[in-house]
Amino acid sequence: MTREKLIAVAGKGGTGKTTFSALLLRYLSTHYDDKSILAVDADANANLNEALGLEVEETISTTLGDMKDPRLVPSGMSKDMFMQMRLSQALVESEQIDLLVMGNPSGPGCYCYPNDLLRNYLEKLRVNYDYVVVDNEAGLEHLSRRIINNVDYLLITSDATARGIRSAGRVYDIIKSVNINAEKIYLIVSRTQDGELSDLQEEIARTGLEVVGTVPLDSMVMEFDLKGKPLFQLPGDSPALKAVENIALKLKL
């Protein structure tokens, strides 16, 4: 059996990271309706579910926080079994995409104690899917702790500014310093105008990253965000969606 493809998206907040993740998930679900897809929101400021139009009632962090209260564990059930059950309940299942929201690791559900249990659960879960897309926070908490392993593509997002490119370079430095297991690492520049990167070439070169594609500033995305509409419902002629499709094709996803 072919192993699932795992695509991790990372970047500073406000660089189009979640927008890219949502549109990539839209592409995969539209073009591969026979494939199973898992989305993992690993950003502490979780909002991927809103971009996908999915309701979330429980996160991994709240589940782990509840584990600290022994009164919540049913009589006759081990703590490990109870945790596995609660983790399964945190999975949001839909017709096109399933979603798992990690939540805030610095809150009451700190991951320090149950890293191994959580890692084992995710390893068992992901083999049921053809594609896994992980929306990470800039600090790469879950990747650096090896909670999420064997990444095929790690895509770092930046907006089309020198400051954004430098931030992407720092994310890349984190990746190298913690030796994250990623087969290929690329830079994606979002909110570009006319696709021009000429003014940013020196900054990009300093990062050591290869640009795999750009995502243009899109009035449709801005309108959907303004009205709180799921980006998953963007029309097919959205320039941003078309750009993400081109990136996916380039990566042979």
Secondary structure, 3 states (H helix, E strand, C coil): CCCCEEEEEECCCCCCHHHHHHHHHHHHHHHCCCCCEEEEEECCCCCHHHHHCCCCCCCHHHHHHHCCCHHHCCCCCCHHHHHHHHHHHCCECCCCCEEEECCCCCCCCCCCCCHHHHHHHHHHHHCCCCEEEEEECCCCHHHHCCCCCCEEEEEEEEECCHHHHHHHHHHHHHHHHCCCCEEEEEEEEEEECCCCCHHHHHHHHHHCCCEEEEEECCHHHHHHHHHCCCHHHCCCCCHHHHHHHHHHHHCCC
